[in-house]
Amino acid sequence: VYGAEIGIDSTEYNISQRDIHIGSGDVTAGVVTDFFYATWGLRGGAGLTATDDGQAGGVVLGEASVELPLPVCFPAMTLIPSIVVIEPAELPR
């Protein structure tokens, strides 16, 4: 697995209440595998970051992930998140 990320964040300093914009970009690489009913992943990367007030520096990214299926009725089934709307039933008169 490989890729690139670009991000722009906007926040403010707590003391001065000055708005600041932070931009960053990095290149990533990693591995993903299925093992023991789960998807396991490791990813790392590096890049640059800069703020609108002229400060710049490096960025290092490290990430580990585990994705687990949620059994519903049978072990082979996976729960897929969805939005369900339930309308109230009418009461008999």
Buried (B, 14 or more C-beta within 10 A) or exposed (E): EEEEEEEEEEEEEEEEEEEBEBBBBBEBEBEEEEEEEEEBBBBBBEBEBBBEEEEEEEBEBEEEEEEEBEEEEEEEEEEEEEEEEEEEEEEEE
